[in-house]
């Protein structure tokens, strides 16, 4: 499950689990490189800067629709 997780700390959690199981070579192989960590952090920053997507195409910037419902 940790290998398929999209959470940013899943790789480190998997490495920790493998180390505790006495499998350090596999743990080292699943630790992301510095470049991969930086790319992930930049991607998360870009996603956080974007406004949330709304399901209602009529919804404006506020919480209420800009057009009447009829």
C-alpha positions as CSV (number, residue, x, y, z in Angstrom):
1,X,0.0,0.0,0.0
2,X,2.8,2.4,0.8
3,X,4.4,1.8,-2.6
4,X,1.2,2.9,-4.4
5,X,0.4,5.8,-2.1
6,X,0.6,9.4,-3.5
7,X,1.3,10.9,-0.1
8,X,4.6,12.8,0.0
9,X,5.9,10.9,3.0
10,X,4.9,7.4,1.8
11,X,8.4,6.6,0.5
12,X,10.0,7.5,3.8
13,X,7.4,5.6,5.7
14,X,8.1,2.5,3.6
15,X,11.9,2.9,4.1
16,X,11.3,3.1,7.9
17,X,9.2,-0.1,7.8
18,X,11.8,-2.0,5.7
19,X,14.6,-0.9,8.1
20,X,12.6,-2.2,11.1
21,X,12.1,-5.5,9.2
22,X,15.9,-5.8,8.7
23,X,15.8,-5.0,4.9
24,X,18.2,-2.0,4.6
25,X,19.1,-2.4,0.9
26,X,15.4,-2.3,-0.1
27,X,14.9,0.7,2.2
28,X,17.7,2.6,0.7
29,X,16.3,1.9,-2.8
30,X,12.9,3.4,-2.0
31,X,14.2,6.7,-0.5
32,X,13.5,9.4,-3.0
33,X,16.5,11.4,-4.3
34,X,17.0,15.1,-3.5
35,X,15.8,16.0,-7.0
36,X,12.7,13.9,-6.6
37,X,11.9,15.5,-3.2
38,X,12.4,19.0,-4.6
39,X,10.2,18.3,-7.6
40,X,7.5,16.9,-5.3
41,X,7.7,19.9,-3.0
42,X,7.4,22.3,-6.0
43,X,4.4,20.4,-7.4
44,X,2.7,20.6,-4.0
45,X,3.3,24.3,-3.8
46,X,1.8,24.8,-7.3
47,X,-1.2,22.8,-6.4
48,X,-1.7,24.7,-3.1
49,X,-1.5,28.1,-5.0
50,X,-4.3,27.2,-7.4
51,X,-7.8,28.0,-6.4
52,X,-9.9,24.9,-5.5
53,X,-12.0,23.4,-8.3
54,X,-15.7,23.7,-8.0
55,X,-18.3,21.3,-9.3
56,X,-20.8,24.0,-10.2
57,X,-19.8,25.8,-13.3
58,X,-22.2,28.7,-12.4
59,X,-20.4,29.3,-9.0
60,X,-18.5,32.5,-8.8
61,X,-15.6,33.5,-6.6
62,X,-17.8,33.5,-3.5
63,X,-19.9,30.8,-2.0
64,X,-23.0,31.8,-3.9
65,X,-23.9,31.3,-7.6
66,X,-23.8,34.4,-9.8
67,X,-26.8,33.4,-11.8
68,X,-30.4,32.7,-10.6
69,X,-31.3,29.0,-10.4
70,X,-34.3,29.3,-12.7
